[in-house]
Amino acid sequence: MVPRLLAPIMVEMATPQQLKEDGNKKFKDGDFDGALASYTKALEISASDDKDRCVYLKNRAAVHLKKENYEAAVADCSEALEQTPSDPKALFRRCQALEALGRVQEAYRDARHLHNEQPDSREVQPLLARLYAAVQKQMEDMAQVKNKVQNTYKYLFDVTMDKQKREDSANNMLVLAKERAGAEALMAEGVHLKIMQLLKSETNHEVELSCIRALGQLCLNSDTRSRQVLRDLGVPWLVELLNSNDGDRVNSAQYLLQVILSALAGMDVKGEKRANADLLRANKREVDSVMAVLTVTTNSSAMSARGRDAVIELLLKNCPYMALNWTENVLQSGGIQRLMEVASEMDGYRHESSMNITASTRTTVAVCLSKLYEDMYHDQAKQRFADAVEDFVKSKLVTPDIEGKVRVTSAITCLLLGPIDLGNKMLAKEGILEMMLVMANTDDLLQQRVACEALIAAASKKDKCKSILTQGVDILKRLYQSKNDSIRVRALVGLCKVGSLGGTDALVRPFADGSTMKLAEACRRFLVNPAKDKDLRKWATEGLSYLTLDAEVKEKLIEDRPALHAMLELAKSGDHSVVYGVVTTLVNLTNSYDTQEVIPEMIELAKFAKQHIPEEHELDDEDFVIKRHEVLCHEGVTSALVALSKTESQNSRELIARVFNALCKHQQLRGMVVQQGGARALIGLALEGTKKGKQQAAQALSRIAITIDPATAFPGQRACEVIRPILSLLHPECQALENFEALMALCNLAGMNDTVRKRIIKEKGVPSIESYMYEEHEMLRRAATQCICNLVCTEEYIKMMEGTNDRVKFLVLLVGEEDVDTSQAAAGALAMATSVSPTICKKVLDVASWHEMFRLMLANPREEITLRGVACTLNMLSADKEVAEKIVETDITEILMALTKLPPETDTRKKIIDYAEKCLAKAAELKLIKPADQAGSDDEE
């Protein structure tokens, strides 16, 4: 049998015109991303000589205006005008975009051109007048700016002038640099070159800071000015600004360099916006030069300690793929070995090749190495990274001197605190662990110290703990008897870490009964002793971070208020090296760690198989945990968490978010969290961190927004900043409780003002919120409907309802919900929507069950729903005569008459009667019914 050939399947491709129509429909429905995609596709497949390309470009420009992508709107309009000069729509939209960008002179030029084309246009005349006034004001401002620049030059750069006048001039220059016109005027005068000359000999600290900060403002969001500053001042000079131990100067110089990198790459300084690939490609030479100098400076012996921290932080923030994608370059240029050199340094130990470091430097290096290692996106790159680390280790162990061993041990400790897999790989190399044990067993204090720290870091997993338990516990116990506090406290932490092997399981105790409590008591003694330096207290806190997995230790620490207070004060110091110990202890105290779900059937199977079954301690019951939360809040834990949240460590940020969320679980504690600055810190935690950390922070923000007035909790711009994190909780993967809390929070936020409501819509929150209006869960459905009720106040959402969709239909159907709160919210939304849109009034009548739903509203036992029903009816009657006729054709007028005869017992009842009378009066005005004073006259005749 000859097989039958199948006919080829023909796939019909959409034409540019069809894509344009699709884009128009999506634009009308408020789907701006979909419209953008359709118009872009139409442009891609249309011929270069297609006369309709101008239309596609103008339409896409309209989308860009809606999305506030003004530069893109200008580009599309300009291309359209090249094809069709003097096109009114292209001129008008380019004019709008240019005005939004602050380029008022160019906008005024387009407005004049447009006025010449359409002199009678009602839209153009007010636009022209407004832009004329803006141009005049800009010219006046420029004249003032030039005067200010001249005054700045007069006093600031003359070192013989009065000190106060110079400081005031420096501050004025900083203010000028923050304005676009001021920045351009200053650059035109070559102020950056004068600042460079001034800083070579300046002795006034305030003037120096203002000058560096002014450079940062000049470069902010301007790749043109950033390139000029780099070219004229040179990268080495700019990096050398970091070489200081003055914190303010280092912070200002670090900000300047970050601003330059962000401007060249199209990022924002906070790191929330990804690099612009095209801009980054155009500025590659400049970016590479800055990053290369930073990499080389990492282990420069001439760099100050604070400056080195700033250099490493700049690498940490800018190397990853999401930023400048420079990690591979760091590896190729020997940057990993340089970082390992810094990691091998010991704070307080000086030798010939020592570098200046702070107490936080090695922690910062650990985080940086971890981030860079994670950014190695394939196995070969990770292997090259590991090879670079191994080459460093081998180079230090070529000669068997003490310094080499100390450096290797210190560097591996840093790896174990950062990229732990790589640290464990180095630890597994032949002879490394044995070398550490031998060093710990010597009488040399330096070797004892670094070996202790390495053993503590090495005991990160149970298998390593067991290895150290068999080989190193006796050594740690011996070191704990040392007369040197620095050695004693490290040995103590090592014993604490091994002692925490059982975790939260009340039945597992690696040491004899009572030993854990004695270790905890020793840690608390170190913590509260004012004679001990901060380094010792830091180690004592780390010891407690392991022991507080034990419920008895938690209770003792909570009862010991001096120790608790000392730990929180340590956290507020801002030292990065204390973050892990303090945060982990707080996570344990609040029980905000992940716990395994207990399934009764699995427990029975474990018993049958005679397997060990973990048991939770009675002191970890809910009542005890809540009490610990309250004590921590009253002791000021929020202030400590705010200080700790500045860390760059993603894992530490997650732990901080967990503690915040645990506290915000209790309504009575949320006020204290907000009062002590927790809300602001939570926004940062919710925008940057691990997926789980951002989720925890977002839930805490939701809980705050539910019970505290959002205007108080999130004043000003913060109310908009909190929208995106809370919307992330509406993801289907999140739990129902997180969905519900997010919807409740968004409802309260949407009730604030139009700016917040527009931000919710801009962040594409509407589809996510609306999806929960169809949920089976009653509370989720209610919360979503209440949120939409508040969003109906915005013009944008009204336009979305007017589009081709079922939004109006679903609201009408939700009026019939059994849950009265949901029904009331839907009725309220309809009342507001029908009051402003005749189109929506007509769409209501397209719903098959509209009559039934209106009867349900008007005859509802809850007066609030009835009030919304009569308001909605009045809106419908006032919208259009055809709509009013369909209303009157039903028995709704009879219900309205009955409502007018209700006794006015309450304020709500009085409003219902008033609205009902207005409805009947409107129907009579339209001559659809007889006026009340003529009713019944036919019967009398």
Buried (B, 14 or more C-beta within 10 A) or exposed (E): EEEEEEEEEEEEEBEBBEBBBBBBBBBBBBBBEBBBBBBBBBBEEBEEEBEBBBBBBBBBBBBBBBBEBBEBBBBBBBBBBEBBEEBBBBBBBBBBBBBBBBBBEBBBBBBBBBBEBBEEBEEBBEBBEBBBEBBEEBEEEBEEBBEBBEBBBEBBBEEEEEEEBBBBBBBBBBBBBBBBBBBBBBBEBEBBEBBBEBBEEBEBEBBBBBBBBBBBBBBBBBBEBBBBBBEEBBBEEBBBBBBBEBEBBBBBBBBBBBBBBBBBBBBEBEBEEBBBEEBBEBBEEBBBBBBBBBBBBBBBEEBBBBBBBBBBBBBBBBBBBEBBBBBBBBBEBBBBBBBBBBBBBBBEEEEEEEBBBBBBBBBBBBBBBBBBBBBBEEEEBBEBBBEBBBBBBEBBBEEEEEBBBBBBBBBBBBBBBBBBEBBBBBBEBEEBBEBBBBBBBEEEEBBBBBBBBBBBBBBBEEEBBBBBBEBBBEBBEEBBEBEEBBBBBBBBBBBBBBBBBBEBBBEEBBBEEEEBBEBBBBBBEBBBBEEBEEBBBBBBBBBBBBBBBBBBBBBBBBEBEEBBBBBBEBBBBEBBBBBBBBBBBBBBBBBBBEEEEEEEEEEEEEEEEEEEEBEBBEBBEEEBBBEBBBBBBEBBBBBBBBBBBEBBBBBBBBBBBBBBBBBBBBEEBBBBBBBBBBBBBBBBBBBBBBEEBBBBBBBBBBBBBBBBEBBEBBEEEBBBBBBBBBBBBBEEEBEEEBBBBBBBBBBBBBBBEEEBBBBBBBBBBBEBBBBBBEBEEEBBBBBBBBBBBBBBBBEBBBBBBBBEBEBBBBBBBBBBBEBBBBBBBBBBBBBBBBBBBBBBBBBBBEBEEBBEBBBBBBEBEBBBBBBBBBBBBBBBBBBBEEBBEBBBEEEBBEBBBEBBEBEEEEEBBEBBBBBBBBBBBBBBEBEBBBEEEEEEEEEEE
